[in-house]
Amino acid sequence: MRVQIVARRCQIPPAIRSRTEEQVPKLARFDQRLSSGEIVFEEERHLKRVEGVLSVDGEEPVVARGEGDEFRPALDKMLERLSRILRRRRDQTLEHQGPKLSEVVSEEE
């Protein structure tokens, strides 16, 4: 998974950059079709924002935001929201699948 990090009107500390590069690819455990992610860091006065956009092959992108006084809590909020969205999508997909053919045949016997 390709991760692109963008800083708008701010400087990203190296520790936050490395944490982002480490944590975002771990979201692929929820959906194997994740192809890329763009993480945007923004600072406006005393408020720091982090926005994540994950591209999923064959579906609309997943977008989540996090805000805080520092980048680390904002990043953690954004990662938690992305994982919650991806987990919900995965569960909905699994719930809507029909029963396996082997289960249907064994019930008839």
Backbone hydrogen bonds in HBPLUS format (Angstrom, degrees):
<---DONOR---> <-ACCEPTOR-->    atom                        ^
c    i                          cat <-CA-CA->   ^        H-A-AA   ^      H-
h    n   atom  resd res      DA  || num        DHA   H-A  angle D-A-AA Bond
n    s   type  num  typ     dist DA aas  dist angle  dist       angle   num
A0002-ARG N   A0035-SER O   3.35 MM  33  6.65 166.7  2.37 140.9 138.4     1
A0037-GLY N   A0002-ARG O   2.79 MM  35  6.26 146.4  1.90 160.6 169.2     2
A0004-GLN N   A0037-GLY O   2.80 MM  33  6.18 164.7  1.83 162.5 167.6     3
A0039-ILE N   A0004-GLN O   2.85 MM  35  6.23 164.0  1.88 167.2 172.7     4
A0006-VAL N   A0039-ILE O   2.84 MM  33  6.17 163.3  1.87 163.5 165.9     5
A0041-PHE N   A0006-VAL O   2.79 MM  35  6.12 169.3  1.80 163.9 165.9     6
A0008-ARG N   A0041-PHE O   2.79 MM  33  6.10 166.1  1.81 167.4 172.1     7
A0016-ILE N   A0013-PRO O   3.10 MM   3  5.42 122.0  2.45 106.1 119.6     8
A0017-ARG N   A0013-PRO O   3.04 MM   4  6.37 160.5  2.08 156.3 162.5     9
A0018-SER N   A0014-PRO O   2.96 MM   4  6.14 163.7  1.99 150.3 154.0    10
A0019-ARG N   A0015-ALA O   3.00 MM   4  6.13 153.5  2.07 140.0 147.8    11
A0020-THR N   A0016-ILE O   2.91 MM   4  6.09 155.0  1.98 147.7 154.2    12
A0021-GLU N   A0017-ARG O   3.01 MM   4  6.28 163.4  2.03 150.5 154.6    13
A0022-GLU N   A0018-SER O   2.98 MM   4  6.10 134.8  2.19 139.3 151.3    14
A0023-GLN N   A0019-ARG O   2.87 MM   4  5.98 159.9  1.91 153.4 157.7    15
A0024-VAL N   A0020-THR O   3.12 MM   4  5.89 171.3  2.13 152.0 154.7    16
A0026-LYS N   A0023-GLN O   3.10 MM   3  5.39 136.6  2.29 105.7 117.9    17
A0027-LEU N   A0024-VAL O   3.05 MM   3  5.63 161.6  2.09 118.6 124.1    18
A0028-ALA N   A0025-PRO O   3.18 MM   3  5.80 167.5  2.19 116.0 119.9    19
A0029-ARG N   A0026-LYS O   3.31 MM   3  6.11 171.4  2.31 118.5 120.6    20
A0030-PHE N   A0027-LEU O   3.14 MM   3  5.91 164.6  2.16 120.3 124.1    21
A0034-LEU N   A0031-ASP O   3.43 MM   3  6.09 160.1  2.47 118.6 118.5    22
A0057-ASP N   A0033-ARG O   3.07 MM  24  5.39 173.7  2.07 139.2 139.6    23
A0035-SER N   A0055-SER O   2.94 MM  20  5.74 165.6  1.96 155.9 160.7    24
A0055-SER N   A0036-SER O   2.82 MM  19  5.32 167.1  1.83 153.5 158.0    25
A0038-GLU N   A0053-VAL O   2.85 MM  15  5.21 160.2  1.89 146.2 152.7    26
A0053-VAL N   A0038-GLU O   2.90 MM  15  5.21 156.1  1.96 147.5 155.4    27
A0040-VAL N   A0051-GLU O   2.78 MM  11  5.10 165.0  1.80 154.1 158.8    28
A0051-GLU N   A0040-VAL O   2.89 MM  11  5.10 158.2  1.94 143.6 150.9    29
A0042-GLU N   A0049-ARG O   2.86 MM   7  5.06 161.8  1.89 153.9 153.7    30
A0049-ARG N   A0042-GLU O   2.81 MM   7  5.06 168.7  1.82 149.9 153.9    31
A0044-GLU N   A0047-LEU O   2.91 MM   3  5.35 174.1  1.92 164.8 166.7    32
A0047-LEU N   A0044-GLU O   2.99 MM   3  5.35 162.2  2.02 136.7 135.2    33
A0048-LYS N   A0068-GLY O   2.95 MM  20  5.49 168.4  1.96 173.4 173.0    34
A0068-GLY N   A0048-LYS O   2.98 MM  20  5.49 144.3  2.11 151.9 161.6    35
A0050-VAL N   A0066-GLY O   2.85 MM  16  5.23 156.2  1.90 157.4 161.7    36
A0066-GLY N   A0050-VAL O   2.81 MM  16  5.23 144.6  1.93 152.3 162.3    37
A0052-GLY N   A0064-ALA O   2.84 MM  12  5.40 169.0  1.85 163.6 167.4    38
A0064-ALA N   A0052-GLY O   3.02 MM  12  5.40 151.8  2.10 149.7 157.3    39
A0054-LEU N   A0062-VAL O   2.84 MM   8  5.10 164.0  1.87 152.0 156.0    40
A0062-VAL N   A0054-LEU O   2.90 MM   8  5.10 157.5  1.95 148.0 152.6    41
A0059-GLU N   A0056-VAL O   3.21 MM   3  5.53 165.6  2.23 131.3 130.1    42
A0075-LEU N   A0071-PHE O   2.77 MM   4  5.90 155.3  1.83 155.1 161.9    43
A0076-ASP N   A0072-ARG O   2.94 MM   4  6.18 161.1  1.97 153.9 158.9    44
A0077-LYS N   A0073-PRO O   2.99 MM   4  6.18 157.0  2.04 146.2 151.6    45
A0078-MET N   A0074-ALA O   3.05 MM   4  6.24 161.3  2.09 146.0 151.2    46
A0079-LEU N   A0075-LEU O   2.91 MM   4  6.14 161.9  1.94 153.9 158.7    47
A0080-GLU N   A0076-ASP O   2.97 MM   4  6.10 156.5  2.03 145.5 152.0    48
A0081-ARG N   A0077-LYS O   2.96 MM   4  6.19 157.3  2.01 149.6 155.6    49
A0082-LEU N   A0078-MET O   2.96 MM   4  6.18 160.0  2.00 150.8 156.2    50
A0083-SER N   A0079-LEU O   2.96 MM   4  6.13 164.1  1.98 148.3 152.8    51
A0084-ARG N   A0080-GLU O   2.97 MM   4  6.12 153.1  2.04 143.6 151.3    52
A0085-ILE N   A0081-ARG O   2.97 MM   4  6.19 159.3  2.02 149.5 154.5    53
A0086-LEU N   A0082-LEU O   2.92 MM   4  6.14 169.6  1.94 156.5 159.3    54
A0087-ARG N   A0083-SER O   2.87 MM   4  5.90 157.0  1.92 145.3 152.1    55
A0088-ARG N   A0084-ARG O   2.98 MM   4  6.11 158.4  2.03 144.3 150.1    56
A0089-ARG N   A0085-ILE O   2.97 MM   4  6.23 158.8  2.01 150.7 156.4    57
A0090-ARG N   A0086-LEU O   2.96 MM   4  6.16 159.5  2.01 147.4 152.9    58
A0091-ASP N   A0087-ARG O   2.94 MM   4  6.16 162.8  1.97 151.6 156.0    59
A0092-GLN N   A0088-ARG O   2.98 MM   4  6.14 156.7  2.03 148.5 154.7    60
A0093-THR N   A0089-ARG O   3.03 MM   4  6.24 154.0  2.10 146.4 153.2    61
A0094-LEU N   A0090-ARG O   3.00 MM   4  6.27 159.2  2.04 151.5 156.9    62
A0095-GLU N   A0091-ASP O   2.96 MM   4  6.09 155.0  2.03 147.6 154.2    63
A0096-HIS N   A0092-GLN O   3.24 MM   4  6.29 142.5  2.39 140.4 148.3    64
A0097-GLN N   A0094-LEU O   3.47 MM   3  5.59 166.8  2.49 104.3 107.9    65
A0103-GLU N   A0100-LYS O   3.06 MM   3  5.33 127.7  2.34 102.7 115.8    66
A0104-VAL N   A0100-LYS O   3.20 MM   4  6.58 151.5  2.29 149.6 157.6    67
A0105-VAL N   A0101-LEU O   3.01 MM   4  6.22 164.4  2.04 156.9 160.0    68
A0106-SER N   A0102-SER O   3.15 MM   4  6.18 158.4  2.20 139.7 145.3    69
A0107-GLU N   A0103-GLU O   3.24 MM   4  6.31 143.2  2.39 137.3 145.7    70
A0108-GLU N   A0104-VAL O   3.33 MM   4  6.57 142.3  2.49 141.9 150.7    71
